[in-house]
Amino acid sequence: MSDGGKRYPAGEVRDDFVPKEAYYARDFAELEADRLWPFVWQVACRLEEIPQVGDFVIYDIVDESILVVRTGEDSVRAFHNVCPHRGRRLADRCGSVERFTCPFHGWQFALDGRNVRVVDREDWAGCLDDEDIRLSEVRCDHWGGFVFVNMDADAEPLADFLAPLPEYCARFEFEKLRFRWYKTVVIPANWKTVLGFFNEFYHVQQAHPQLLEFTNDYSRSGGFGRHSQIWFDAEGAMPFSRSPRLPKAPEPPMKEHIVAFAEHYNVALKAMLSERNYAAAMRVRDEVPADTPPLETLARWVEFQVEAAIADGAGWPGELTPDYIERSGLDWHVFPNTIFLHGMVDGVLWYRMRPNGRDPESSLFDIWSLVRYAPGKEPPLEREFHTDWRDGDFGLIFQQDFVNIPEVQKGYRSRGFRGERTNPVQERAISNFHRVLRRFLADPYDKPPVDRPR
């Protein structure tokens, strides 16, 4: 890849090496601003954020601001958030309108982007063309309840961009999830630095030792076209068991692992596990004998979960099988900037990382706890925004990462640090991302082959 004759960044990406400059160099951030964000599909919001006609959200990315608006019962459109008259942003917060009105001179626009009012239009003596003064449209599509936008009119269809992700995850019915909570926090680090913390499990053994008593943390990862997946290393490995890194000791009953997992993720984190799944785990504790074989214990937990979800009116995905769940992995990175953990079916933890304006060492980190609720039982959506994570109620896992992230960002600039020596087995998702990112920056239409490493 070149930019004005200068090769950038220095060095090549290997499975065991990622050049460091991409994490802090302003030149690289400018390259992303020019060649990544205007040309790539990216998650702007979820459909439930705009349930009624006229509801809209604002998605900001670098210098761009995009309005995503519900225009009909089954239709959503997106527009650049700017008045074509003098460039004033039309809105600065999410809301609901019958039409958009520019606060500067009062020009108005219908939900489909048409200009419906120019004050004193006759002054232009007929030289205003309707097409020239409508809002500039942005491509918009949705999958799994997520609204994606793309500023490039020539970009490939969203379905082609996402492949092969839907093949592995469509049966989870993400479109039936709703927000349990929504938090955004400003992080003093590059957006890719933050992404890297949540795109591998290799750091669990050091950064999150409290998980090792009930977490098999040894994993593999790899690229699936532009995207990547993390999965268990050994075929048939138990998702809930003592880490093989711990000193040898008798394996406790599976029910103890399940209860510990439920306590940590539902009580401490309030994510990945719904209240129903937590209650089901308590039923396992109280009703399943300790000497029940591990697989049977897990099956009883799933049985209790399905029973509770159906009784509550939330339902359960009808086409899920154990083989499909195993094949779908533990964690997906959707290029370029979203990651999700979905293995608990009716509780999904979804991340979105993006630059905070033009500062290459500041980012906005959106964290969404999504749950499959019965219709009408979801809590009201409240978006939290924190300029410092210490001001928010974040679980221990996040606190541990938030302490480490700025220190990693500082370390990238050290003369003694040459580049990331990524683990070729457990951190391959990271090196795959950087290869794909460079390829996209060189040519957004040059799509890597859709491989399936498992």
N, C-alpha and C positions, 0 to 999 in steps of 0.2 A: 504494500500500500504506500502511496506517495501523496504528498500534499505540497504543491509548489516546488517540486524537485527534492524535497526533504523527506527521507525515509522516516516513518514515524509509526509507532514508537520503536526504540532500539531493540534488537533481538527478536527471535522467533518464539512463538508459543509452542511448547512441547507438553506432553502429558505430565512431565515432572518439572516444568518451568513456565512461569508467566512473568513477562517484563513488568517492572514496577511502575514505570512512568504513567501508565494508563490510569493509575489511581490518584494522581495529583497534578499532572502537567496541564496547564491551562490550554496549551495547544490541542491536547487530546480532547479535552472537554468541548472546545470550540468545534472540533471535528464532529463530535457527537451531536452538537447543537445544529450543525449544518446538514449532516448526512445520516443520522440515526433517527432522531425524534420526528422529523417531518415526513419520514418514509415508512415507519414501522407501525404495525397494529399494536395498540396498547390499551389496557383496561382503564376506562374513564370512570365507571360507576357500576352499580347494579340496578336492574330494572325496578326493584322495589323502592329505590330512592326516588323514583319519579312515577308514582302509581296513577296520578290523575292527569288528564289533558292540561297542559300548561305548566306542569311541574318541570323544573329544570335544575341541573347541577352544573357547576363550573369545574373544569379540569384544567389545571395549570401545568405546563411543562416547559421549562426554560423561559423563553420570551413569549411563548404562545399561551393563549387562554381560549378554551373551547367551551361553548354552551352545548349541553346535551339536553334535549327537551322532548317531553312526551307530546306528540302531535295527534295521536289517536289511540283508540283502545289497543291496537296492535302495532302501532308505528312509533318509532323514535327517530329523530333527526339530530344532526349536530352542525354547528356553525362556529366560525371564528367569532370570538367575543369582542367585536369591534364595530363601531358605526362607520359606514363607508363615507360619511360626510367629512368629519374632521379627526377621526381616529379615536374617539373616546370609547373606553370599554363600556359596554351596555349594562353589565351587572358585576358586582363585586362579591356577591354571596349567593348561595342557593336560594331558591324560592319558587313562586308560582305566579304566572301572569296570563292575561288574555292576549297581550301583545307586548313586545319589548319596546320600551321608550328610552331614547337616549337622553340622559340627564343634562346634556350640554345645550342642545338646540331643539329638542323635542321631536326629532324624527322618530317614526314608529314603524315597527315591523311585525308582520303576522308570524304565527308559529312556524309557518313553512318558509320563512325567510323573506317573503315579499315585502317591499316597502309599501306601506299603506298611508303614510303621511309625511309630506315634506312641507314645513312651514314656508309660506310664500313661494310656492313652487314656480309661480308665474315669473319670478325674477330671473329664472334660468332661460326664459324665452324658448322653451321647448327643447333645450339641448340636454336634458337629463333623460337618459335611457333607463327604462325599468330594470333591465338586466344588470346594468352597471351599479344600481343603487340598492340591489337586494343584498342580503347577508351572504357572505362567502361560505359555501357549504363544505363540510368535512365528511368524508366517508364514515359510515356508521353501520355496525352490525352487532349481533349478540350471539353468545353461546353460553349455555349453562347458567343463564341468569345474569351474566356479566356483559356490559355494554363495552364494545371495543370501538376505538376511533382510529382513523388513519388520514393524515392530511394529504396523502399522495393519491391523486385521482387514478393513477395507473398501477397501483399496487395490486398484487394478487388477491383473490377473494379470501375472506377470513378463514373459511373452511380449509382452504389449501395451506394457508399460513400455519394453522394450528396442527395440521397432520404431523405425527400420528396420535396426538394427545386424545382426541375424542374416542378413538378406537380402544384406548385403555381406561378411560374415565367416564364415558357417557352414561353408563349404567348406574352411576352413583346419584344421578338426578340432582346436580348442583342447582338447577333452576328452582328447586323447591326449598332451598335454604333461605334463611333470613338472618339479619344481624342480631347477634346477642350483644355485642359491643363493637365500637368503631373508635380507634384511637390513632392520632397522627402525632409524631414527635420529630422535632428537628434534631438531627444527629451531626456533630462536627466531624464529618467524614464523607468521602466520595460515595456516591450511591452504589458503586460496584463493591466497595469495601463492605458496606452493610449487607449487600446481597450475598457476598462470599461467606458471611457468618451463618447464613441460613441455608446454604447450598451444600452442606456436608455435615456428616455426623462424627467425623474424625476428632473434633474438638470436645465431644461430650465427656470423654474419659478424664480430661483435665479441667475443663471449664464448668461442667455440670456434674460433679461427682455424686450428688444426691440422687441421680437417676440410675446409678449403676446397680443398685440392689434389685431393681426390677426391669432393667432395660438391657437387651442384647444390642450393644451399640456398634458392633462390627458390621460394616456395610460395604456395598459396592455402589459405584455410580458410573454413568456413561451418557453419551449423547444419543438423542433420538431426533435426527435432523437438527433443526435449530434449537430444540428444547433438550431437556435432560431429565433423568430419573435417578432416584436413590432406592436401593432395594437391599434386602438381607443377603448376606454373602452365601450362606450355606442353604442348600435346598432342604426344606422342611424345618428350618431353624425356628425356634419358638420366639414369637414377638415379645413375650413377657418371661424373662428369666434373668438370673444373675449374670452380670457381665463376665465373660471369660477372663477379663483382666483382673478381677478380684481374686484374693487368695482362695484356694480351694476350700470348699465347705459344702455340707449337705444342701442340696437344692430344697428350699421350703416348698410347701404345697402351692400349686398354681394359684389357688384362691388368694393367697397372701400377696402375690405379685399383682393380681388384678386390683385388690383393694388399695395397695400402695399407689399404683398407677392412677386409680380413680381419685384418690385423695389429693394427689399432687396436681393433676391436670384440671379437675373440676373445682376443687376448693381453692388451691393456690393460684392457678392460672385462669380459671373460668374460660377455658378454650379446649377444643378438640373433643371434649367429652360433654355431652348434654346432661342436664339434670336427670333425664330418664335413664341414661346410661350409667350415671352414678348410682341411682337407685337400684338399677339392675345389678351393679357390682356389689351393693350391700346385700342383695338377695343371695348372690353367690356366697358371700361371707356367712350368711345365716342359714342357708338351706343346702348347700353342697358339702358333703363330707370331705374332710381334709385328705383322705386317701383316694379320692377320685382321680383317675388318670388325667394328666394335663390337657390332652386334646378334648376329652369329655368335659372337663371343667370349662374350657373355652367355649365349647359348643353350648353348654348350659347358659353361659353369660350372653351369648348371641341370642339364644332362645328367649331369655328374659328381656333383652333389648327390643327384639321384634315384637314380642307380646305387648310391651309397654307402649311402643310407638303406635301400634295399631289401636290399642285401647284409648290412647290420647287423641286419636284423630289425625296424627301426623303421617301415618302410613310408613311403609318401608319399601325401598326399591325392589321390584318384583323379579328382576332378572339377574340379581347379584348371586354369584356362586363363590365358594371358597377359592377356586382356581382363578376366577376373574379378579378377586380382591388381591390375591397374592401377586398376580401378574401386573397389576396396576401400581405396585410398589408402595413406598412409604412417603415419597416426597417428589414433587415435580417442579421444575423450573421452566416457566413459559417465557421464552425469549421476548423482550429483553429483560423485563424488570418485575416479574411476578413469580412468587413461589407459594406452593400450598402443600399442606399435610392433610390427608383425607381418609386415612385408614379406619377411622372410627365410624364412618358412614354418615351418621346424622350429626356429626360435629366436625367442622373443617376450619383449620387455621390458615388464613390467606394473608400474604404479605405483598406490598407494592412499594418499591424503592424508586425514587426519582430525584433528579438534581434540584437543589434549592436555588432557583435562578441560575446565574452564571458562575457562581462560586464552585470551583471544582472540589472543594473540601467541605461542602455542606450539602446535606440531603434531607429530603422529607421521607419519613418512613411511616407508611400506613399499615396498620395491623387490624385485621378484621376477624372476629370470632363469629363464625356462621353456624347456625343450628337449623335442623329440620323441625319447624314448629307446625302444630296444627293450624289451619287457616284461622286468622284472627287472634291467635294466642301469642304472637310475637310481641316483644316489648317495643315501645316507641323508640325510633332511631334517635340517638343522641351522639353527635360527633364531638369527641374530645380533641383538643389541640394543645400540645405542650411544647414550649420552646426549650424545656429542660426535663428530661425523663424523671428526675427526682421529684418533680411536682405532680406526677401522675401515679396511679395505683397500678404498677406493673408487677407481674409475678416474678419470682426469684430467677427463673431462667432468663427472662429479659434483663433483669438487673445485672446478672453476671455478664451477659453479652455487652450491655451498654457501658460497663466499666472497661471492657477490653477493646471495644471498637476504636475509640479515639487514640488509644495507645498503639494500635496497629497502624492507624493512619499516620501518626507521627513517625513510626518506625520505617515506613516506606521511604521517607526522605533521607534516611541515614546513608552516608557514604559507605558504611559497612554492610549495607543490605543491597544485594545485586538483583534480586527478583525472587518471586515466590517459588519455592521448591515443592510444588504440589504433589501430594500422594497420588501415584498413578492408578491406584485401585480405589481408594476411598474418596479422593477429591477430583476425580476425573471430570465431574460435572463442571467444575470451575475452569479447568483448562479448556474444556469443550466450549464453554461460553465465550472465552476470550478469542478462540479461533473463529467462532461464528461471528462475533462482534466485528473483528477485523475484516472478515469477508464481506459483511454487510456494509461496513463503512466504505469499502472499495467499490462495491456494486450491490445496491439493495435488491436487484433483480436476479442476482446469482445465488440461487438457492442450493444449499448442500443436499446431498441425497438423504432421503428419509430412511435411515438405518434403524434396525431393531436389535440391539445387542442382547436381548433376552426374550 
